Amino acid sequence: MAERRIRNAQVQGSIPCSGSYRVQRLPEAIGPATLPAMTPPSVRVVRHESHLGRWETVFRAPALPLRPYIRGYKGYVCVGARPNRRRAVATTDVALIVNFGSPLGLTDPVDPGAGVDYRSAFVAGPCDRYSLYEWTGETDGVQVDLTAIGARLILGLPMDELTNRAIEFEDVGGAWARGLAERLHDEPSWEARFALLDSVVISRLAGASEPAPAVVRAWQRLEASGGRVPIRALADEVGYSHEHLTRRFRQQVGLPPKTFAQLLRFDRLMRRLEGRNVATWADLASQCGYYDQAHLIRDFRRFAGTPPGEFMGLRLPEGGGVLG
């Protein structure tokens, strides 16, 4: 489900931007008519069954030309899991979730008085804090993890309207969103659902309006560097003042560039923690660009809601997520 978003580094196609940098775009030669000729990536299936419950997660990368816009697709089935509350860490990405089973209950720990908000098909925007979700009974569905610029193109709205929010998919996309949710439900297999998503994404990109080239350039530079580019230097590079870059970036990407860079660093740390041979926290701090271990722990508490050692103990095996 929604615990993290998987990153893909491959990028295909580009069009010129101001200066020497090039802004990646969907190649014009690829469109809905050519999609059936592309070989779809293979799926990866992870299953678990124990006293904790039974779940299955199916991962698939998007078709190659779509990888600047889509991090990955994920199908999930969860039966009898106890406890049934999970934690989603802060992220720069946008998640489109279409749930076929019992609705997911969303909770904002910053505002616990707001209660639990139950949704079946929704878009969760970029967020600078962790959140919690829960369900009852069996749940299954599809999750699409979009890059910030991919979400801007595919959904067709400024990302600051989604920041730290979860909005009904139909309220975001209207008729095409409602039709997609119904078609995903009716497809007979995960492979067919993922192929449908490839097709719909290509169609949406074909009619999308281009974000500001300077913002796209700044976003790509931050992504490529893992957030290591100083923001003032980045503003000079794209020809904006620091304040103007911050304002335009927040509007179109959903977060200020400084926060975006911090989350890229945090994401790099999270990916290191998925490895088999995890270094010490001090070594991880150095490898991931933190000043020291104390700096890492502060960011971890901010973006995951718990110290790193405690977080590691909350992780479930085989793609089961992180306990809330």
C-alpha positions in Angstrom: 0.0 0.0 0.0 1.2 3.5 0.7 4.3 3.2 2.8 6.9 4.5 0.3 7.4 5.3 -3.3 10.0 3.5 -5.4 12.3 5.7 -7.6 13.4 4.9 -11.2 16.4 6.7 -12.6 15.9 5.9 -16.3 14.7 8.9 -18.4 13.8 8.9 -22.1 13.4 11.7 -24.5 13.9 15.5 -24.1 13.2 18.8 -25.6 15.3 21.9 -25.3 14.9 24.3 -22.4 16.5 27.7 -21.8 20.3 27.4 -21.3 22.2 24.2 -21.9 20.0 22.0 -19.7 17.4 19.8 -21.3 13.9 19.2 -20.0 12.8 15.5 -20.4 9.4 15.0 -22.1 7.5 12.2 -23.6 8.9 11.5 -27.0 6.5 12.6 -29.7 6.9 9.3 -31.6 5.2 7.5 -28.7 1.5 7.7 -28.2 -1.5 5.5 -27.5 -1.4 3.8 -30.9 2.2 2.6 -30.4 1.8 1.4 -26.8 0.7 -2.1 -27.7 4.0 -2.6 -29.6 6.0 -1.9 -26.4 7.1 -4.8 -24.3 5.7 -4.3 -20.8 8.1 -4.6 -17.9 7.8 -7.8 -15.8 6.0 -7.9 -12.5 7.4 -8.8 -9.2 5.2 -10.6 -6.6 5.9 -10.6 -2.9 3.7 -12.8 -0.6 3.6 -13.3 3.2 1.5 -15.4 5.5 2.0 -15.7 9.2 0.2 -14.8 12.5 0.5 -11.2 11.3 -1.9 -11.9 8.5 -1.7 -12.7 4.8 -0.8 -10.2 2.1 0.4 -10.1 -1.5 2.0 -7.1 -3.2 2.6 -6.9 -7.0 5.1 -4.4 -8.3 5.7 -3.3 -11.8 7.6 -0.4 -13.3 5.8 1.8 -15.9 6.6 1.5 -19.6 10.0 2.9 -20.2 9.0 6.3 -21.8 6.8 7.0 -18.7 9.5 6.7 -16.1 10.1 10.5 -15.7 6.5 10.7 -14.6 5.6 7.5 -12.9 7.7 5.9 -10.1 5.9 2.6 -10.2 2.7 0.6 -10.0 1.6 -1.5 -7.1 -1.2 -4.0 -6.6 -2.0 -5.2 -3.1 -4.2 -7.7 -1.3 -4.3 -7.8 2.5 -6.4 -10.3 4.5 -6.7 -10.7 8.2 -3.8 -8.4 9.1 -3.6 -7.5 12.8 -2.9 -4.8 13.7 -4.4 -3.1 10.6 -2.9 0.4 10.9 0.1 1.5 8.9 2.4 4.4 8.7 3.2 6.4 5.5 6.3 8.5 5.7 6.7 12.0 4.2 7.4 12.1 0.4 7.8 14.3 -2.6 5.6 12.0 -4.7 1.9 11.9 -5.3 0.0 8.6 -4.8 -3.1 7.7 -6.8 -4.9 4.9 -4.9 -7.9 3.0 -6.1 -9.1 0.6 -3.4 -11.5 -2.2 -4.3 -12.0 -3.6 -0.8 -13.0 -1.9 2.4 -12.2 1.9 2.3 -8.9 3.1 3.8 -9.2 5.3 6.8 -6.7 8.2 6.8 -5.5 10.0 9.9 -3.4 13.2 10.2 -1.4 12.9 13.4 -0.9 16.7 13.4 -4.7 17.1 13.7 -6.0 14.0 15.5 -9.2 15.8 16.4 -10.2 15.7 12.8 -10.9 12.0 13.1 -10.6 9.2 10.5 -11.4 10.1 6.9 -12.5 7.0 4.9 -11.8 6.9 1.2 -11.8 4.3 -1.6 -10.3 6.1 -4.6 -8.2 9.2 -3.8 -5.1 11.2 -4.6 -2.6 11.8 -1.8 -0.4 14.8 -2.5 3.2 15.5 -1.6 3.6 15.8 2.1 6.2 17.0 4.6 5.0 14.9 7.5 4.0 11.3 8.1 0.4 10.0 8.1 -1.5 6.9 9.2 -4.0 4.7 7.4 -6.1 1.8 8.5 -8.8 -0.6 7.2 -11.2 -3.3 8.4 -11.6 -6.7 6.9 -10.0 -7.5 3.5 -8.5 -4.7 1.4 -7.1 -4.8 -2.2 -6.4 -2.2 -4.8 -3.9 -0.4 -7.0 -1.5 2.4 -6.2 0.2 4.6 -8.8 3.2 6.6 -7.5 3.6 9.7 -9.6 6.6 12.1 -9.6 5.6 15.7 -8.7 5.9 16.9 -12.3 4.2 13.7 -13.6 1.3 14.4 -11.3 1.2 18.0 -12.5 1.0 16.9 -16.1 -1.4 13.9 -15.6 -3.8 15.4 -13.1 -3.7 18.9 -14.6 -3.6 21.0 -11.5 -1.0 22.8 -9.4 0.5 20.5 -6.8 0.1 23.0 -4.0 -3.6 22.2 -4.1 -2.7 18.7 -3.0 0.1 19.4 -0.4 -0.5 17.4 2.8 -4.0 16.5 1.5 -5.9 13.4 0.3 -8.7 14.3 -2.2 -11.3 12.0 -3.9 -10.0 10.9 -7.2 -13.2 11.9 -9.0 -13.0 15.4 -7.5 -9.5 15.8 -9.0 -10.1 14.2 -12.4 -13.8 14.3 -13.0 -15.3 11.8 -15.5 -12.0 10.3 -16.7 -11.1 9.5 -13.1 -14.4 7.8 -12.4 -14.1 5.8 -15.6 -10.5 4.7 -14.8 -11.5 3.5 -11.3 -14.3 1.4 -12.8 -12.1 0.0 -15.5 -9.4 -0.9 -13.1 -11.8 -2.8 -11.0 -13.1 -4.8 -14.0 -9.8 -5.8 -15.4 -9.1 -9.6 -14.9 -5.4 -9.4 -13.8 -2.7 -7.2 -12.3 -0.9 -7.2 -15.7 -4.1 -6.0 -17.4 -4.5 -3.2 -14.8 -1.0 -2.0 -15.2 -1.2 -2.1 -19.0 -4.4 0.0 -18.7 -2.6 2.5 -16.6 0.2 2.8 -19.1 -2.3 3.6 -21.8 -4.3 6.1 -19.7 -1.1 7.9 -18.6 0.1 8.3 -22.2 -3.2 9.7 -23.2 -3.2 12.2 -20.4 0.4 13.3 -21.1 -0.5 13.8 -24.8 -2.9 16.6 -23.9 -1.0 18.1 -20.9 0.1 21.7 -20.6 3.8 22.2 -20.0 4.9 23.4 -16.5 7.2 26.4 -16.3 10.5 25.2 -17.9 12.6 26.8 -15.1 10.6 24.8 -12.5 11.1 21.6 -14.4 14.8 22.3 -14.7 15.1 23.0 -11.0 13.1 19.8 -10.2 15.3 17.7 -12.4 18.5 19.2 -10.9 17.4 18.4 -7.4 16.3 14.8 -8.4 19.6 14.1 -10.2 21.7 15.4 -7.3 19.6 13.9 -4.6 18.9 17.3 -3.2 22.5 18.4 -2.9 22.3 21.5 -5.1 22.2 24.7 -2.9 18.8 26.4 -3.5 20.3 29.9 -4.1 22.7 28.5 -6.6 19.8 26.7 -8.2 17.8 29.9 -8.4 20.7 31.6 -10.2 21.0 28.7 -12.6 17.4 28.9 -13.7 17.3 32.7 -13.8 14.9 33.2 -10.9 15.3 35.0 -7.6 15.4 32.8 -4.5 11.9 34.0 -3.5 10.4 33.6 -7.0 11.8 30.0 -7.4 10.4 29.1 -4.0 7.0 30.5 -4.9 6.8 28.9 -8.3 8.3 25.6 -7.2 5.9 25.3 -4.3 2.9 26.0 -6.7 3.9 23.5 -9.3 5.7 20.8 -7.3 3.8 21.1 -4.0 6.7 21.8 -1.7 9.4 24.5 -1.3 12.6 23.5 -3.0 14.4 23.3 0.4 11.9 20.9 1.8 11.9 19.0 -1.4 15.7 18.6 -1.2 15.4 17.5 2.5 12.9 14.8 1.5 15.2 13.5 -1.4 17.9 13.1 1.2 15.5 11.3 3.5 14.4 9.0 0.6 18.0 8.2 0.0 18.3 7.1 3.6 15.2 5.0 3.4 16.5 3.2 0.4 19.7 2.5 2.2 17.7 1.0 5.1 16.1 -1.5 2.7 19.5 -3.1 1.9 20.8 -6.2 3.5 24.0 -4.7 5.0 22.9 -1.6 6.8 25.7 0.6 8.1 25.8 2.3 11.4 23.6 5.4 11.9 26.7 7.6 12.0 27.9 6.1 8.7 24.4 6.5 7.1 24.4 10.1 8.2 27.6 10.7 6.3 26.6 8.7 3.3 23.2 10.4 2.9 24.4 14.0 3.3 23.4 14.7 6.9 25.7 16.9 9.1 25.9 14.2 11.8 23.8 11.4 13.4 21.8 14.0 15.5 20.8 15.7 12.3 19.6 12.4 10.8 17.5 11.6 13.8 15.8 15.0 13.8 14.8 14.6 10.2 13.7 11.0 10.8 11.4 12.1 13.6 10.0 14.9 11.4 9.3 12.8 8.3 8.6 9.4 9.9 7.1 10.4 13.2 9.4 8.1 15.2 13.2 7.7 16.0 15.0 5.5 13.4 15.6 2.6 15.8 12.0 2.4 16.7 11.0 2.7 13.1 13.1 -0.3 12.1 11.2 -2.4 14.7 7.8 -1.4 13.2 8.6 -2.6 9.7 6.7 -5.7 8.6 8.2 -8.4 6.3 7.6 -9.0 2.6 6.1 -5.6 1.7 3.7 -5.5 4.6 4.5 -1.8 5.3 5.3 -0.1 8.6 3.1 -0.4 11.7 1.3 2.9 12.6 
